[in-house]
């Protein structure tokens, strides 16, 4: 069974965790299938970085979460996205790049 859980990668007395999809039989810091995010409990406020689309993918394919990961995902709103059936929206490309292309094509036609 695949579990979404924390894998510790921080130094001694400086915890830092990766949120990973791993086989439930592998050790905590052992082999994993995919990195789904990171979690830093020591910083104030706690810093979390996630890949919501991949987390939802694994949950839809039968992965189970640990209690701590469930709390992190609930706090970040990933579970709400899954419940509502909304796919996370991809980030929109920056507007200035499109305007720069239009300006360069317009100046070429003027010459």
Backbone as CSV, one residue per row, in Angstrom:
resi,resn,N_x,N_y,N_z,CA_x,CA_y,CA_z,C_x,C_y,C_z
1,UNK,0.839,-1.174,0.000,0.000,0.000,0.000,0.892,1.248,0.000
2,UNK,0.469,2.255,-0.719,1.197,3.520,-0.783,0.683,4.436,0.325
3,UNK,1.614,5.055,1.029,1.264,6.006,2.080,1.910,7.351,1.768
4,UNK,1.175,8.418,2.060,1.730,9.760,1.962,2.157,10.109,3.380
5,UNK,3.469,10.330,3.562,3.993,10.534,4.907,5.185,11.478,4.891
6,UNK,5.697,11.761,6.082,6.858,12.639,6.218,8.134,11.815,6.237
7,UNK,9.164,12.319,5.580,10.504,11.714,5.629,11.454,12.803,6.110
8,UNK,12.144,12.562,7.201,13.014,13.587,7.781,14.311,13.714,6.992
9,UNK,14.674,14.962,6.692,15.921,15.217,5.990,16.740,16.303,6.676
10,UNK,16.262,16.860,7.766,16.941,17.955,8.453,18.126,17.497,9.284
11,UNK,18.916,18.457,9.715,20.070,18.181,10.565,19.613,17.877,11.995
12,UNK,20.564,17.496,12.809,20.266,17.190,14.205,19.686,18.427,14.902
13,UNK,18.571,18.267,15.559,17.835,19.316,16.276,17.344,20.436,15.367
14,UNK,17.317,20.231,14.058,16.782,21.179,13.075,15.898,20.420,12.099
15,UNK,14.723,19.970,12.533,13.904,19.124,11.665,13.426,19.832,10.401
16,UNK,13.452,19.098,9.332,12.906,19.514,8.041,12.414,18.230,7.395
17,UNK,11.220,18.263,6.847,10.622,17.038,6.323,10.234,17.193,4.865
18,UNK,10.324,16.103,4.147,9.740,15.994,2.809,8.420,15.257,2.958
19,UNK,7.438,15.671,2.204,6.183,14.924,2.138,6.332,14.022,0.923
20,UNK,6.277,12.704,1.151,6.565,11.752,0.083,5.459,10.707,-0.035
21,UNK,5.370,10.129,-1.226,4.554,8.934,-1.445,5.531,7.770,-1.382
22,UNK,5.281,6.829,-0.457,6.208,5.719,-0.260,5.433,4.445,0.028
23,UNK,6.067,3.319,-0.235,5.485,2.031,0.132,5.426,1.978,1.655
24,UNK,4.342,1.464,2.192,4.165,1.450,3.646,5.196,0.576,4.351
25,UNK,5.841,-0.340,3.623,6.833,-1.234,4.232,8.227,-0.626,4.281
26,UNK,8.475,0.438,3.555,9.817,1.036,3.548,10.031,1.874,4.811
27,UNK,11.293,2.033,5.250,11.560,2.802,6.466,11.247,4.292,6.299
28,UNK,11.129,4.999,7.417,10.729,6.408,7.406,11.587,7.248,6.474
29,UNK,12.888,7.102,6.551,13.791,7.907,5.729,14.335,7.119,4.551
30,UNK,13.689,6.015,4.228,14.181,5.139,3.175,13.636,5.490,1.806
31,UNK,13.524,4.459,0.997,13.101,4.580,-0.394,11.681,5.140,-0.486
32,UNK,11.469,6.030,-1.451,10.137,6.580,-1.681,9.865,6.617,-3.173
33,UNK,8.597,6.811,-3.523,8.185,6.815,-4.928,8.318,8.212,-5.530
34,UNK,7.809,9.221,-4.791,7.792,10.576,-5.339,7.776,11.595,-4.199
35,UNK,8.450,12.725,-4.407,8.403,13.837,-3.457,7.191,14.693,-3.809
36,UNK,6.332,14.930,-2.812,5.102,15.681,-3.031,5.140,17.069,-2.412
37,UNK,6.159,17.358,-1.635,6.252,18.671,-1.011,7.274,18.665,0.107
38,UNK,7.269,19.751,0.885,8.175,19.842,2.025,7.465,20.563,3.158
39,UNK,8.005,20.381,4.370,7.400,20.945,5.572,8.510,21.300,6.539
40,UNK,8.520,22.551,6.993,9.522,23.016,7.947,8.816,23.494,9.210
41,UNK,8.763,22.654,10.253,8.050,23.035,11.462,8.800,24.035,12.333
42,UNK,10.097,24.196,12.136,10.912,25.051,13.001,10.757,26.527,12.680
43,UNK,10.536,26.873,11.439,10.415,28.282,11.073,9.115,28.861,11.650
44,UNK,9.107,30.157,11.821,7.920,30.800,12.391,7.422,31.843,11.411
45,UNK,6.304,31.671,10.767,5.370,30.545,10.852,5.901,29.334,10.077
46,UNK,5.270,28.197,10.293,5.675,26.966,9.616,5.596,27.160,8.105
47,UNK,6.586,26.655,7.407,6.644,26.803,5.952,6.300,25.473,5.303
48,UNK,5.346,25.511,4.385,4.931,24.310,3.675,4.937,24.592,2.186
49,UNK,5.484,23.669,1.427,5.477,23.758,-0.021,4.897,22.447,-0.539
50,UNK,3.861,22.509,-1.369,3.161,21.300,-1.814,2.969,21.276,-3.318
51,UNK,2.770,20.067,-3.844,2.351,19.856,-5.231,0.930,19.284,-5.160
52,UNK,-0.092,20.152,-5.055,-1.455,19.665,-4.817,-1.974,18.712,-5.889
53,UNK,-1.626,18.945,-7.153,-2.142,18.079,-8.216,-1.612,16.651,-8.071
54,UNK,-0.358,16.496,-7.645,0.212,15.161,-7.453,-0.338,14.498,-6.188
55,UNK,-0.568,15.278,-5.150,-1.151,14.729,-3.921,-2.551,14.196,-4.215
56,UNK,-3.346,14.974,-4.930,-4.706,14.535,-5.286,-4.636,13.290,-6.155
57,UNK,-3.675,13.247,-7.092,-3.504,12.058,-7.934,-3.295,10.813,-7.073
58,UNK,-2.362,10.881,-6.117,-2.071,9.717,-5.285,-3.260,9.340,-4.411
59,UNK,-3.972,10.326,-3.885,-5.140,10.018,-3.058,-6.231,9.330,-3.885
60,UNK,-6.413,9.756,-5.118,-7.415,9.134,-5.990,-7.021,7.727,-6.398
61,UNK,-5.728,7.424,-6.320,-5.260,6.081,-6.663,-5.044,5.211,-5.432
62,UNK,-5.646,5.585,-4.300,-5.678,4.715,-3.134,-4.620,4.928,-2.079
63,UNK,-3.838,5.976,-2.176,-2.821,6.225,-1.148,-3.484,6.661,0.151
64,UNK,-2.893,6.271,1.271,-3.385,6.651,2.588,-2.440,7.695,3.179
65,UNK,-2.983,8.615,3.981,-2.165,9.651,4.607,-1.930,9.320,6.073
66,UNK,-0.796,9.771,6.600,-0.590,9.688,8.035,-1.378,10.826,8.679
67,UNK,-1.553,10.769,9.989,-2.340,11.800,10.681,-1.702,13.176,10.537
68,UNK,-0.381,13.261,10.659,0.289,14.555,10.558,0.173,15.141,9.153
69,UNK,0.320,14.315,8.139,0.181,14.791,6.759,-1.250,15.251,6.507
70,UNK,-2.223,14.520,7.041,-3.632,14.911,6.886,-3.845,16.301,7.487
71,UNK,-3.267,16.565,8.659,-3.401,17.874,9.300,-2.766,18.978,8.454
72,UNK,-1.594,18.693,7.885,-0.912,19.682,7.040,-1.736,19.976,5.795
73,UNK,-2.243,18.943,5.135,-3.017,19.126,3.909,-4.333,19.844,4.187
74,UNK,-4.934,19.548,5.321,-6.185,20.216,5.693,-5.926,21.699,5.927
75,UNK,-4.830,22.013,6.624,-4.470,23.400,6.910,-4.185,24.177,5.627
76,UNK,-3.560,23.528,4.650,-3.215,24.170,3.378,-4.377,24.190,2.377
77,UNK,-5.456,23.475,2.663,-6.634,23.500,1.802,-6.636,22.497,0.665
78,UNK,-5.698,21.575,0.646,-5.619,20.599,-0.440,-6.791,19.621,-0.364
79,UNK,-7.165,19.216,0.838,-8.271,18.274,0.984,-9.595,18.913,0.572
80,UNK,-9.733,20.208,0.809,-10.941,20.920,0.388,-11.034,20.940,-1.135
81,UNK,-9.901,21.150,-1.809,-9.877,21.140,-3.277,-10.311,19.785,-3.800
82,UNK,-9.838,18.737,-3.161,-10.178,17.382,-3.600,-11.671,17.116,-3.398
83,UNK,-12.210,17.556,-2.252,-13.616,17.335,-1.944,-14.525,18.059,-2.925
84,UNK,-14.158,19.291,-3.253,-14.959,20.099,-4.169,-14.796,19.659,-5.617
85,UNK,-13.827,18.802,-5.875,-13.606,18.324,-7.232,-12.891,19.327,-8.105
86,UNK,-12.322,20.342,-7.491,-11.592,21.348,-8.265,-10.163,20.908,-8.447
87,UNK,-9.717,20.960,-9.667,-8.298,20.717,-9.926,-7.569,22.014,-9.620
88,UNK,-6.408,21.948,-9.020,-5.651,23.170,-8.757,-5.380,23.914,-10.056
89,UNK,-5.599,25.222,-10.038,-5.416,26.014,-11.248,-3.930,26.244,-11.504
90,UNK,-3.487,26.011,-12.750,-2.089,26.299,-13.060,-1.859,27.801,-13.024
91,UNK,-0.630,28.189,-12.706,-0.317,29.609,-12.638,-0.368,30.212,-14.030
92,UNK,-0.976,31.394,-14.127,-1.105,32.074,-15.408,0.248,32.656,-15.812
93,UNK,0.547,32.660,-17.118,1.810,33.256,-17.552,1.796,34.763,-17.292
94,UNK,2.955,35.324,-17.122,3.073,36.745,-16.818,2.610,37.578,-18.009
95,UNK,1.878,38.635,-17.750,1.331,39.505,-18.786,2.401,40.273,-19.569
96,UNK,3.437,40.797,-18.940,4.408,41.611,-19.687,5.055,40.882,-20.863
97,UNK,5.221,39.581,-20.779,5.820,38.835,-21.885,4.932,38.908,-23.124
98,UNK,3.618,38.773,-22.940,2.698,38.823,-24.076,2.704,40.220,-24.693
99,UNK,2.723,41.262,-23.838,2.728,42.627,-24.341,4.017,42.912,-25.107
100,UNK,5.127,42.382,-24.645,6.407,42.594,-25.312,6.380,41.980,-26.711
101,UNK,5.750,40.817,-26.856,5.646,40.180,-28.170,4.808,41.023,-29.105
102,UNK,3.687,41.574,-28.607,2.816,42.397,-29.447,3.537,43.672,-29.893
103,UNK,4.291,44.277,-28.956,5.008,45.510,-29.285,6.086,45.259,-30.327
104,UNK,6.806,44.140,-30.221,7.867,43.861,-31.168,7.302,43.544,-32.546
105,UNK,6.158,42.868,-32.627,5.561,42.575,-33.925,4.966,43.836,-34.545
106,UNK,4.471,44.766,-33.722,3.915,46.019,-34.217,4.988,46.933,-34.760
107,UNK,6.137,46.977,-34.140,7.227,47.851,-34.601,7.833,47.303,-35.903
108,UNK,7.790,46.021,-36.107,8.327,45.435,-37.330,7.453,45.793,-38.524
109,UNK,6.153,45.897,-38.334,5.245,46.213,-39.450,5.303,47.701,-39.802
110,UNK,5.725,48.544,-38.836,5.811,49.973,-39.098,6.992,50.316,-39.994
111,UNK,8.045,49.519,-39.956,9.249,49.817,-40.731,9.117,49.493,-42.166
